Amino acid sequence: MAGHFAQNEPGLTGSRERVSEGRLPTIRGHVRSDDDRIQQDAILHRMCNLELPYDAFPGDVNEVVAHFVPHVEDGLAICEAGRRKAHSPRRVALES
């Protein structure tokens, strides 16, 4: 079921009935959109590598940086010239 999310039946009885009928024990699902995949890839990259390259975002990098300006002003994000990725285990750091 690549590209999908599914929620199983919340009890063994319902799950067993569905399986015995030859059906999957799921009650609802969601087909991931392109945006869902982009967000998932960005989150996984940030969690695993403690950095987030700007090319993880489609579109204009300046729009991404503009989104974080309030966080920079609050001291929660860092923007430094010369680098094109976010990194920091304790802060969100955007560098351009």
Beta strands, then each sheet from edge to edge (+ up, - down):
strand 1: 4-8
strand 2: 26-31
strand 3: 51-53
strand 4: 77-80
strand 5: 85-87
strand 6: 92-95
sheet 1: 1+ 2-
sheet 2: 3+ 5-
sheet 3: 4+ 6+
end
